[in-house]
Amino acid sequence: MGIAGTPVQVRNPNAAQVETTNGPFMTSSLPVAGFAIIEAANLAEAIDMVSRTPCAVAHGVVEVWPLKQA
């Protein structure tokens, strides 16, 4: 169980350059594709992992919501 921290938006259009923006993506004309829970040593590792996903590379956005241990 954890408490959600501040989210980070991750984009990597055409796998050319990872872009991050602090805060949630509140509205979108794009569909929500689901969610996953991943284990990473820190936020930087989680961002690196999701920056290579098809959604992040195909001009979409992936939100990383870090969990704080309760």
SULURQUI-V112188 format. One line per field, one symbol per residue. ss: DSSP state (a for helix, b for strand, c for the rest). phi: phi as a letter, one per 30 degrees, with the letter a starting at -180 (. if undefined). Layout:
BEGIN
ss: ???
phi: ???
END
This chain:
BEGIN
ss: cbbbbbbbbbbcaaacccbbbbccccccccccccccccccccaaaaaaaacccaaaaccccbbbbbbbbc
phi: .acdcddbdbbaehhcadcbbdjdcdbadcddckbbcbcbdadddddddddcdedddcicbccccdccdd
END
